[in-house]
Amino acid sequence: MISATDLLHLLYTPDLTEGGIAYACRSLAYTYDRMGGSPLDRLRRIVGGVAVELAFRRYLTEQGIPFDVLGATPFTAPDRYDVSLGGHRCDLKSFLITRRRQISLVRRDPSLVLQAPALVPLDQFAAEGHTSQDIYLFAFLLALTTPSQEDLQRAITARQPLYLIHPMPESWARPKLWLPLEKLALKSECEQPITVEIGGQDAMRNFVTAMLELPPKTRVAVEQAFHSLAYVHATRLPEASPRALSRAVRIGIHSPVRGAAYLIQPHEWGNIWIYGMDIILAGYLTREEFRRKAHVLPAGSRTFQYDRTRAKNLEVRMAELNSLGSLFERVCTWEANKRI
């Protein structure tokens, strides 16, 4: 059992968001979405999850707690463990809290997170390759996001950092026929030049990117070889001149392999920057302890973290977790004994 004094608070810095975005973009073509929702929601969850993992590793380093990342999640196998502590594989489960009122309440009284369920998706728990001594760690990230166009405009007005992205549809990101995107080209309807980055895979399914400067209304050929295109990132929101604000400004992508040009409409850009405030590490359980304590939570259930869960989960009350302080002490002892 844990109490509020066992909760660990980690500092959130912008570089955590940057690291999360880099991972999210690279993994876009591989990750499986068990949560449902829009691709932008999925990207924000990935950004937040990686940010927490990076903060956790930084904390371990600063505290002198030995760990390794030999089994860290590759882009092509999203459900493997994140770090290893004392030879025990760890899976860090983090929950993104974005509602302003809930964030305010938790920052005022962090013990509220102890009322939340520690959730592990049932299909994940049932997957092969785990041992009874694997460790589940649970954390919360308190952060603001910009899921609506109104939120995005407020962030732009406030000159907040942004990362504007448009995830490409399945036919471009995961084509059934693995053929080169010959004569790939982009064109902008903006009145001023705009810089965009495209990311996807080459013939060997390696992640590749290309940075392009798009002059107004001019077709620009892509020299880099692509077989798939997962996303387009713009350094600013594509917009018309002040004299033509009512006109839709689009960016077009064309390859004869895909037929007609694909047009990105102004409202189809999303910001996946996470405005993090606080990370709370709650506690842990071994996989065997979690199995003994857990109950099944049906899909569609309302929880502290979610309005409605989209997948069937196993749940244990956060208050029933073990203290991370005790785990870190044991890890240091294990490592010290290995050197004797």
N, C-alpha and C positions, 0 to 999 in steps of 0.2 A: 504493500500500500504506500502511496505517496501523498504528500500534501503540497501546499503552495510553496513552502520553503525548498522543496526538491526541484522546482522548475528552474531551468537554466535559460537565461536571456542572452541572445547573441546580437551583436551590433550588425545592423544592416547598412551596407555601403553600395553605391551605384555599380561598382565593378562586379558585384554578384549578379545583378540584372544583365550586364553585358555578357558574362560567362554563360548565363542561362539562355540568352538569345542565340549565341553562337552554337550552342548544343542543339537548341530547338530547330534552328534552320537546317543544320546538317542531318538531323534525324527525321525530318519531315516525311521523307519518302519511305521510312521503315516502320514508324511507330504504329501500334495498334490502339485504336480508340475505344476502350471499354466504357468510357463515361458518356459517350454520346455528345450532342451539342454541336456547335459550329467548329470548323477548323481553327478559327481564331481563338475560341475558348480553349481548345486543346493545346494550342501553342502557348497560351498564357499559363496553363497548368504546368506544362513542361518547363517553361522559364522559371516559374516559382519553385518547382521541385528541385531543379538543378541548383538554383541559388541557395536553397537551404542546405543541400549536400556540400556545396563549396564552403559555406559558412561553417558547417560542422567540421569539415577537414581543417579549416583554418583554426578553429577552436582547439582541436586535438593537438595541432602543431604548437600553438601558443602555450598550451598547458603541459607540453612534454609527454603527452599520452601516445605511446607507440601504436601505429596502425599501418596498414598497407592498402593499396588500391589495385592489386594484381587482378582482381576479379571485377573491376569497375565496369559498369554497363556500357557495352559497345552500341553503336547506333543501330546495328542489325539485330540485337538481342535485348530488347528493352526491359525484360523482366529479371535480369540477373542482378546479383547483389552489388552494393555501392562501395563499401569499405569492409575491411576485415580487422577485427579487434581480438587480439590474443588467439589468432587462428580460427576464430568463429566468424562465419560469414554474416554480414549485417545487411539488412534491408531497411532503409530510412523511409518511413511513410510520413509525408508532410501534407498538411491540409491548408489550402489557401483561403483566408478569411478576408473578404473584400467589402462587406457591408459596413458603411461608416458608423452606424450606431453600435453595431456589434464590436467593431474595433475599439471604439471609445470605452465601451463597458469592460472589455478585456484588459485594456491598458490601465484602467482604473482599478480593476480587481482581477489579476491574472488567474486566481483560483477558479474562475468560471470555466476554464478549459477542462478542469477535472470532471465536469459534468458531461463532457462529450464522450462519445464512444470511440475507442481505438478500432479502426476499421481495416480489414484486409479483404480484398475481393476474393470470393470463394473460388473462382477459377484459378486465380493466382496461387492460393494456398494449396489447391489440389494438384498443381503442376509438379512434374517430376524434377529430380535433381536437388532436393532439399534434404537436410538432416534435422533431427530433433533439437540439436543444439545451435542451429542458426538463430540469429537474433533479429527481432523486429524492434526498431526504435521509432517513436512517434513524435511529431513536431507540428507546430503551427506557424504559418507566415501571415502576419498582419500587413496587408498592402492594399493600396488603391489601384484600380485599373480603369480603362476607358472603353467599356463595352459598347457604348452607344455613340452615334455621331455627335450628339450634344456634349458628351463627356470629352470626346476628342477635340472639339472646338474649344472647350474651356482650357484644356491642356495646352493647345496651340497659343491661345490668347495669353496664358500665364507663362509662356516660354519654357514650359517643362520639356525635359528630354523626351524624344519620341523614337519609335522604331516602326515605321509604316511598312506593312507587308500585305501582299495579296497571295494567298495560297492558291496554286493552280488546281484545276479539277483533275479527277482520276485519269482521264484520257491523256493528259499531259504528264502528270506526276508518276503514274504507274501504267504505262501503255501495255496493252496485251501483246503487241508485236514490238520487239526490241529493235527498232530501226533508227538510223541517224536522223536527226531533225535537220535535214538539208535546207540550205538557203534560209536559215533562221534569221529573222529580222524584227526590229521593233520600231515603232513610230509614235511620236507624241503629238497631241493636239494643243499642248501648252503654248502660251505666247512667248515664254522664256525658256531657255535651255534647262533641262532637268537631268539629274544623275540618277541612274537606277542600277541595281545589282540583280542579276538573275542567278539562281542556283538550281542544280539538278545533278544528273549522273551522265558519265560518259559510257563508251561501249563496254568497258569492264566494270560498270556500276560503281565506279569511284565518284565521290562527291566533287563537283567542279563548280566554279562560279565565273562570272564575267561582269565587269563594271563597264557601263556604257554611258556616254554623254549624249543625250538626245536633243539635237537642235529642234526648234519649232517646225512641225509639219514636214519632217525629213526622215526618210526611211534609213535606218542604220543596220547594216549587216553584222551578225555575230560571228567573229572569227573562231572562237572556242568551239570545239565539237561537243554537242549535247545529244544524248539519246532520250532523256526525259527532262522535264522542267517542273520543279517542285514549287517555286515561289518567285515572286518579283518584289524587290524592296526598293522603295523610293526615299530619297533623302528629305523630301518635303511633300506635302499634299499637292498633287497636280491640280492646278487652277488656271482659270482664264485671266485675261487682263481685267483691270477694274472696269473697263468699258463693256465687258461681256460676261459679267458674273452670272447671268442667268443661263449661259450656254454650258452644256455638259462637256467636260474635258476628259477625254479618254486616252489611254495608252493601249496601242494595239500590238499584238504578237502574231507573227505569221510564219508558217513553214508549209510548203506544199504537201508534206506528209500528213498534216492535220487538216487540210482542206481550207475552209474559210478562216479569215483572221479571227483571233480571240481578242475581244475588247474588254478592258477593265474599266468599269464605270466609276465615277467619282465616289459613290457611296460604298464601293466594294473594297476600299482600303481599310485596314484595321491597325491599331496601335498595340503592339504586344509588350511595350515597356511596362515593367512592374515597379510601382512606386512603393518600395518596401519601407516599413516602419520598425518592425520588431519581429524577431524569430524566437519562439519559445520551444525549447526541447523539454518534452514532458517526462518520458520514462521508457522502459523497455520490458520485453518478455522474450524468453526463448520460444522457439516455435512449439516445443512440447508444452510449455506452460500456457501459451496462447491457445493451443488446441484444447487443453483441459478446461480452461475458463470460458471459452468462447460460446456464443449463441448465434444462431443464424438470424440475420437481419434481411427481410425481404426487399427486393427492388421496389422503389417507390416510397420508401420510408423517409420521414422527415427527421433530420438529425441536427445537432448543433452546427455541423459544418455545411450541410446541404439542405436546400428547400425540399428536394426529393432525390434520393439515391437512384442511380440509373442501373446499377448492377446489384446482384445478390452479394452480401458481405457476411463475414464473420465479425462479431463485435465483442469487445471486452471494455468495461468502464475504464476510462483513463485513470481514475483513482486507484484501480487495482494493479497498475503497472508497478514495476520495481524501479528504485531510484537509480538514475544514471551515475550519481556519485559513487555508489557501491560498485557499479560495473567498472568504472574507470580505475578504482582502487584495485580490483581483481586483475584487470588487464596489466597494470603496472607490476603487480606481483608475479603474474605469469611470465612476463618478459624478463623480470629480474631472475627468476628461477632458471630460465633457459640459459642464462649466462654463467650460472654456477657450475 
